[in-house]
Amino acid sequence: MLDVWGRERLILADQPITASDGALVVHPAAPVASLAVLPSPGALAAEGGTLSPPRP
């Protein structure tokens, strides 16, 4: 559980992650990272990367 976007959330990731000032920070070890965020926030934005739509 990490405190991000104003509340505690369960983050499942295939890359190392941390929380910094309420933001999720991915420390990529590979060109592509997969994340699951529960509960899901209303919207996400990426700095220094791009987001793909959720998988069905």
SULRA-V605107 format. One record per residue. RES is the residue in three letters. D_FIRST is the distance of its C-alpha to the first C-alpha in Angstrom with 1 decimal. Layout:
# SULRA-V605107
RES,D_FIRST
RES,D_FIRST
This chain:
# SULRA-V605107
MET,0.0
LEU,3.8
ASP,6.8
VAL,9.1
TRP,12.3
GLY,12.6
ARG,9.7
GLU,6.0
ARG,5.3
LEU,4.6
ILE,6.6
LEU,9.3
ALA,11.9
ASP,15.1
GLN,15.2
PRO,13.6
ILE,11.2
THR,10.3
ALA,10.0
SER,13.4
ASP,14.8
GLY,12.4
ALA,13.1
LEU,11.4
VAL,13.7
VAL,14.7
HIS,16.9
PRO,19.1
ALA,21.0
ALA,22.8
PRO,24.4
VAL,22.1
ALA,18.3
SER,16.7
LEU,13.4
ALA,12.0
VAL,10.0
LEU,9.4
PRO,10.9
SER,13.1
PRO,14.3
GLY,18.1
ALA,18.9
LEU,17.8
ALA,19.9
ALA,20.3
GLU,21.9
GLY,23.9
GLY,23.3
THR,23.7
LEU,21.7
SER,23.0
PRO,23.0
PRO,20.6
ARG,22.1
PRO,23.7
